[in-house]
């Protein structure tokens, strides 16, 4: 294979991951109005009441917001993982027949050579296996941001791998309720369920040019538990891209 053929699909996978990261930014900054609504009207101060007894502004999601962002997050990490697998399989084709192998990873550096996927790489392309082990060290204790690609990709196979999405602030809510005037509303709650933002005994007058900011964080048990998703993913994408730069220099002499 020629060098550009080896690198083409891995680079495209990183670009695809970056497009998913951009989608996370687009849909969260501010939160897409397709995903939620702010209702203004009669309200029950207690769910057991037969009739409304007050007025309220209520935040309501239109669809499962955690799942919306979880799907995009999953696509991003899958593409980063696939970028490395594409490179590995293309590299093998530079020195011999095509074989299905996976880029090797390990929790600890001492276990890399005996990991599940390393022996197949070593058999198909010994020089590449040695280079990855010595120069890349794709292990949790030596290269966390790269190892996280495979960890998060594996986590994404489980239905409960969903990020936490928190509403941080609603901007441009300028409302009047009786003699009270409010400008903007800062608060914090999980975005995946309805929340009463403000409750009043008299009707509420509100402008419609509001916007909501949210923060997306990795779920409990994930490698980057409770860390913000967008900057962390952006850094992971950068690390994978830099790794491909190093791998490109390595593979160049083996290309036809």
Secondary structure, 3 states (H helix, E strand, C coil): CCHHHHHHHHHHHHHHHHHHHHHHHHHHECECCCCEEEEEEEECCCCCCCCCCEEEEEEEECCCHHHHHHHHHHHHHHHHHHHHHHHHHHHHHCCCCCCCCCCCCECCHHHHHHCCCHHHHHHHCHHHHHHHHHHHCCECCCCHHHHHHHHHHHHCCCCCCCCEEEEEEEEEEEEEECCEEEEEEEEEEECCCCEEEEEECCCEEECCCCEEEEEEECCCCCCCCCCEHHHHHHHHHHHHHHHHHHHHHHHHHHCC
